[in-house]
Amino acid sequence: MSKPPVASDTSDMARRFAAAGIVPPAERAAGTFANAERLQSALHWLRQPRSVAAEPSNTFSLATREPV
């Protein structure tokens, strides 16, 4: 399985955080960005291709049912 491209530098992840409106504390920023890059590089294992029928879109329903 080939790995997707990983963010090459911390500034890319910092831009992603800024675009989402997330501002980590200065003393934790480097660790936060490093962990986010590690998670980004592992997403290919977490997101497997699946068919539309396998999607859990109908798992939850807001409609109430009568108790049996």
Summary of the structure (lengths in Angstrom):
residues: 68
radius of gyration: 18.5
end to end distance: 47.2
largest distance: 56.7
contacts: 99
relative contact order: 0.15
helix: 54%
strand: 0%
